């Protein structure tokens, strides 16, 4: 069994920043990620066979990512890429899967930088080929330079609509419309938080320029309520939304499209943090179940720290700052540096984080999905795609006595598929909350158990 001082799960901005900072204070780090190259979603790299002739054409976010990746490359940090963590066992032993084999890795301390994924909302026809998440479309364009379609509608809420639209346009896509569920008048009370967020304005301008140049219609207070097509997507039905985001009867109209990219913010990836036994708290504006932590990013689980989106959706700059603080916190926990030295090293990162968090909180308040979106889900709508469980089956489980998500899971199999509830978990929780009259935080989350990701029996049998 391999043993290391520090293991970092996640090679995105938070994980790489944590490893770099920990290495700088004398703690050797091993970073584990299931992708073939480091960077995460925001700094996603193209395959090694691709070459970038003009990096500046890919925007300042790409260049920022390249700068971080170059630092990692020169720091001698061990990277275990293409490697899935499918279990965490006591004492801090990780079960890793790569290729056809499984191995164990024991660490003295662990930093979870597991990120987040698109928060989706089902609607009739959302399982048709051609309907995908915003993040899925972005991964195709950024990672493979492949367009998901030729006539595209983007729908959802939040700033993520803009970079995805800009990247699709730069790739040659035709965007029929961008549908933002909120309305500009709801933003007016947040002007004070926007003050001095010049970097955010710069990013927004970078994304808005190609959208404006292509004359893409941006329609507020609207979303997709249905998708139609024989074998694949052919058109979407759009409707206006009221203040609670319920579709307004009689406002529907159709748009021809072969691709619909949909996303209502992000859900935090908490499966491994729950396997570690970390405490969580519910914060819908920050992405759902947030991993609780102290000022050094230490969780309630001994020698387990957390950084990045797992502490609440706040963007890349906050993730980098939190990663650095976690790296310092890991060294402090192991007694490699003094409290005074740790405070000195963390001070500039805390200052940056202090500027980012209020902005992230404001975005969460503005763009978090509202309960009215549940009205899109008809009885026939598939909720759990892996097990093909419909909303009617979820509601029947509630009517038969299920009071939480695991009660629905045991009665209707929702959450038992390959994704282990990552896609349907938040949706089932909201349906249970509505059906039972409880707050969402009271209906719980699907139980986290090994095997967290699909692994063959042969691979488990080969475990070292």
N, C-alpha and C positions, 0 to 999 in steps of 0.2 A: 504494500500500500504506500502510495506517494504521500509525503507530508510536507506542508508548506507553512510559512508564518502567516501570510495573508492571502485569502482567496477573495476575488471580486467577481461577482456574477453579473455580467452585463458589460459589453465593450462599447457602450454609447458614451456621450459626453461625461455623464456623472461617473461611470465606472473607470474610464480612462483617466479622468482628473484625479480620482481617488488613488489609483495606482501610482500615478506620477508623483503626487504629493507624499504618499507613504514611502515610496522609494527614496525620495529626497531626504527623508529623516531617518533612513537606515533600515526600513522595513521592506524586505523583498516581497514583491507582489506577483501573483498569478491571476490573470484575467481570463474568464471563461465566457464564451458566447457561442450560440448555436449558428450564427451566420458565418459564412466563409471568410469574411473580411471585417475588420473592426470599423466602428463609426456609428453603429446604431442606425435608426431611421433618419434622424436629422442630418447626420454626416455620412449617409449611405454612400459607399463607393461602388464604382463599376467593376466588373470582372477585370482581372489582371491583363486579359487579352486586349482590353480597350485602352486607348490612349487619348488623353485630353490635350488637344492642340492649343486651345486658348482657355485656360482656367478661369480668366476673368469673365468669360461669357456665361459661366455657370453661377455667377453671383457671389456676394461677399460671404454668405453662409457656407458655401462650398470651400471658399478659400480659408475661412476660419477653421473649418474642419480639417483641412489639409495641414494647417499649422499645428494643430493638436496632435494629429497622427504622426507628423514628423518628429515631434518631441517624444512620443511613445516609442517610435522606432529607434531613436537614439539612446533611450534610457535603459535598454536591456531588460525590459519587462517581459516575462514569459506570457505568451498568449496561447490559450487552448481554444482554437476556433473550430467551427463546425462541430461543436461539442454541446450536448444537451445535458442539463442537470435535471434528472428525473426523480431525485429523492434527496432528502436531508435527514441524517440520522444522528443520534447522540453517540459520542460527543463530537459535534461539528464535523461530521463525515459526509461528504458529498458523493452521491452516486452519479457517475458521468457515463454518457453514451456517445460514442463516436464511431461512425462506420458500422461494423458488425460486432463491435466489442463494447464491454462495459467495464469500468474500473472504479475504484474508490479513491478519494482524495481527502485526507484529513488536514484541517487547518487550525491554527491557534486562534485566529480571528477571521470573521467573515463580513464583507460589505455587500449588501444587496442593492444592486442598481438595475433592477429588472424592468423599469420603464412602464409604459402603458400601451394601450391599443385603442382603436376606434370604438366609440360608443355608438352602437347602431340602434335603430328603432324599426321594427318590422312593419310592413304594410303589404297589402295584397300584391303579389307578383314579385316580391323582393328576392325570391330564390331563382328568378329567371337568369340565364346566362346574359351577361351585359350589365347586371346590377352588382356593384361592388362598393367597398368602402373608399373614402378619400385616401386613406393610407395605402390601400392596395394599389390604387392608381398611381400614387406618388412613387411607390416602390418600383413599379414597372418602368416609369420614366427615368427616375434617378439611377436605378440599379442596372437597367438593361437597355435604356434608350428606346423603349417600345411604347407605342401609344395603345391604350386599352380599347380605343374605338375611333370612329371618324366623325360622329355627331354626338356630342357629349352634353349632358345636363349635370350640374353640380348642385347639391342641395344639403342643407344642414344649418348649423349655427357655429359662429366663432371665427376667429382669425385664420384658422387652418384652411378655410376655403380659398383664401387669396394665394398662398404659395402654390397650392396644387393647381389652381387655374393658370397661374403664370407659367409654371413648368410645362403644363400641357400645351399651352399656346406656343411656347418656345420650341416645343417638339413638333409643331405643325398641326395640332388638333384644331377642330372647329368646335367652339363651345356655344351651344344654343342659348343657354341662360345660366346665371348663378342665382340660386334661390336662398336667401338668408332669412331664417325664421324670425329674427328680431326686427325691430324698426328703429331708425336713427333717433327718434325722440326719446327712446328709453336710454340712450347713451348720454343725454345732456347733463344729467346730474353727476356724471363721473369726470367732468372736465378737470377738476383739481388733481385727481390721481394721474392724469395724463401729463401734467406739467413736468418738464425736464426729461421726459421719456424720449429723448431725441433719437436714440438708436432704434426704438420701436417705430417712430415716424419714418425713419430712413428705410427700414424693412418694408413697411406698408407702401411707401412710394415706389420702391423697387418692384413690388408685386403688382401695384395698380397700373403702372405704365403700360405693360403689354396688354392688360385687360382693357384699358381705355383706348389704346391704339387699335385693337381689334373690334372695338365697339360692341363688346359683349354686354347684353342687357343684365343689369344687376337688380333683382326684384326683391324687395323687403317684405317681411310678413307673409311669406309664402313657403310652401314646401311640396314635395312629391307625396301624394296620397295613394297612388296605385301605379303599377307597371303592367304593361300588356305586351303580348307577342306570342306567336305560335311555338317556335323552337328557341327563340332568343328575344331579347328586348326590341320592340318596335316603336313604342310610344309610352310616355308617362302622362298621368293625370296630375295636374297641379291645382292646389286650392289655397285661398287666403286663410290666415290663421287669426283667431281672436287673441286677447291678451294672455290667455292660458294655453295658447297654441292648439286649441281645438279647431278643426277645419270648419270654415264658415259655409253652411249649406247654400248652394246656388252659385258659388264663386269658382267652380271647377272649370278648367280648360285643358286641352291636350297639347303636348309638344312631341313632335317626332324625334326619336333619339335611338341610337343603337347602344348607348352606354349611359348609365346613371351612376354617379359617384356620390355617396351619401355618408355624412358623419355629423353627429351631434356631440362634439367634444371627444373626451377620452375616458376610458375606464382604467384604473390602476391595476397592474398585474401583481396580485397579492398571494398567489398560490404558494410560492416558496417561503414568503415571510410567515404565512400561516403554518406551513410545515415546521418552521423554526420555533413556533410558539410565540411569536411577537404579538403584542397587543395592537389593536387597531381602533380607530375612531371613524365615525361616519361623517363625511363632509361632501355633500353633493356638488358644491361649487369647485371643489378641488379634485374631483374624479371618483368620488365614492368612498370606499374604505381606504383610509390613509394609515400608513404605518406610524404608530406613535414613537416618538424619540425625544431625547434630551438635546441640550445645546451642542453636544459633540456628535450628534447623529446616532447615539447609542440607543438601541431598542430595549425592550423589557427582557429579551433573551440574552443570556450572558455571552459577551464577546461577539455579538451580532450587531452590526451597524447598518444604516440605510442612507441612500442618497438619491437625488434626482426625483423623477416623477412619482416614485413610490411614496414620497412624503407630501404629495399634492402637486397637481399639474401647474407648472410655473415657467416652463420654457427652458431653452438651452443654457442661457447665461446663469440662471438660478441653479440648474443642474450641475454646471461646472463648479460653481462656488460651493455647493453642498458636497460635491465629491471631494474637493480639497479639504473641507472641514472634516469629513469622514475619515480621510487618510490620516490627518493629524490626530483625530480622535482614536483611531486604531492604534497608532504608536503610543499615545498617552495611556490607553487601556493596558498595553503590554509593558508599561514602565520604561519605554525607550527614551522618552523626553519628559521634562518637568512640566507642571501645570503652567508656570510662568512662560516657558518657552512655547508651549502649545498656544497660549493666548496670544502671544506676539505673532506667531506664524499665521494664526487664524484671523487676525484683525482685518486685513484687507478683504478677505473673502466674506466675512460677516458684513462688512460695509456694502459690498456689491449685492449680497443677498437681501440686505435691508431695503435696497432700492427696488428689487424685483418682486418681492412678496406682496406688497400692497397692490401693485399693478396686476399680478396674477389673481389676487383675490377679487379685484374689480371685474376682471374678465370672467371669472367663475360665476359671479353674481349675475352678470349680464346674459351669458350664453348657456348656462346650465339648462338641460332639457326640462321642459315643464310637463306637468301631468296630462295636459290635454292631448299630447301626442299619443297616449294610449288609446284614444278614440280611433286611431287609424287601424288598430288591430281587430279584424273581424274574427269570428269563430273559426273560419276556414284558414286563417293565416298561420303558416308554420312559424313557430316560435323557436323551438330547438331544431336547428337544421341537421345536426348530426343524427339524431334519432327520429326526425320528422314528426315531432310532437306539435300539434296544433294548439291554438289558444283555447279552443273548446275543451281539449283534454286537460289543459292546465286548470281551466275554470271548473271542470268536473271534479278534479282532484281537490280543489278548494271546497266545493260543495260537499264532498264526501268526508271532510274533516281536516284537511291539510291546513296548518296554521303558519307554516314557515316553508322556506324553499326546499329544505331537505324532505319535508313531508310530501311536497309535489314531486320531488325526485324519486322517492320510493314508490309513489303511486303511478306516475306517468312517464318515468325514465328521462325526463328533461335533465340535461347536465351529465348524462352518463356516456356521452359519445367521445370522439377523438379529441375534441377541444376542451373536454372536461369543464364545460360551462363557461368558458371565457366569453363566448358570444352571447349566450342566452341568459347567463346568470343575473345580470342587472335587470333584464327585461322580466324574467320570472319573478324577481323580487318585487318589482313595481306592480305586476299583476296581482301577486299575493297581497301586497299592501292594500291595493284598491279593493280587492275582493273580501278582505277580512276587516277593513277599516283600521288597520294598524299603521304606524309610521314605518317607512321603509327599513330603518335601522333595526326595527324589532323583528323582522321576518328572517334576518340572518343572511348567510352566504352558504353556497354549497361546501360541504366538508372537503378539506384538502387532504389528499392521501397520496403516498407513492402508489402507483407510478404516475408522475405529474405530466409526462409527455409520452406518446406512444413509443414503446421499446419492444423489440421482439423477444420471445422466450429464449431463443438461442443466445442473444446478447446478454440477457440476465444470467444465463447458465455459465457464461464465460467470465463473469465478474471476478476481478482479481481481489 
